[in-house]
Amino acid sequence: MTPVKTELDDATVAYILETRTAFEDLRQVAAQLAGLLVLEAAGAQSGIPEHPMLKSAVQLHAEAAEAVQRARATPRARRHHESLLHASVEIHAALAAARQSLAIDPILIPVRAAYAHLQLASAELPGFEIVSFEQGCCAVPMRSTR
């Protein structure tokens, strides 16, 4: 991950303020989809296509996608904006798959891709951090069974 450049012009600051909520909303929708997948994988038979959280996620994504489309990226924010656009497209694909069936891979693959784009966006500008629990105190280390 490259370090975030700290010098920002006024237009880029305005862009950051304009897209911050959309970034958080896209991240939330990805998390909601991941949560539905965990329930399904755990055998909860939550019925993803009919789950009320899916309807909420679809609406939240539509609002976030519109905000991202509307945003005018400065040259400094161009890569950030492209990452948000790609994340939005991947989340849209995951939501479409979730409305079609209970199959996990057609949902999980675009959710992972969306999250990767959100991580790229978070590295481009300040104020878009994604908390990683991989190194935190609650992380469970992977150990060999041998």
NORBELWO-V608545 format. One line per field, one symbol per residue. ss: DSSP state (a for helix, b for strand, c for the rest). phi: phi as a letter, one per 40 degrees, with the letter a starting at -180 (. if undefined). A space follows every 10 residues. Layout:
ss->???
phi->???
//
This chain:
ss->ccccccccca aaaaaaaaaa aaaaaaaaaa aaaaaaaaaa accccccaaa caaaaaaaaa aaaaaaaaaa ccccaaaaaa aaaaaaaaaa aaaaaaaaaa ccccaaaaaa aaaaaaaaaa aaaacccccc cccccccccc cccccc
phi->.ccccccbcc cccccdccbd ccdccccccd ccccccccdc ccgcfcgddb cccccccccc cccccccccc cbccdcbdcd cccccccccc cdcccccccc acccdccccc cccccccccc ccccbcgbcb cbccbccccc ccbccc
//
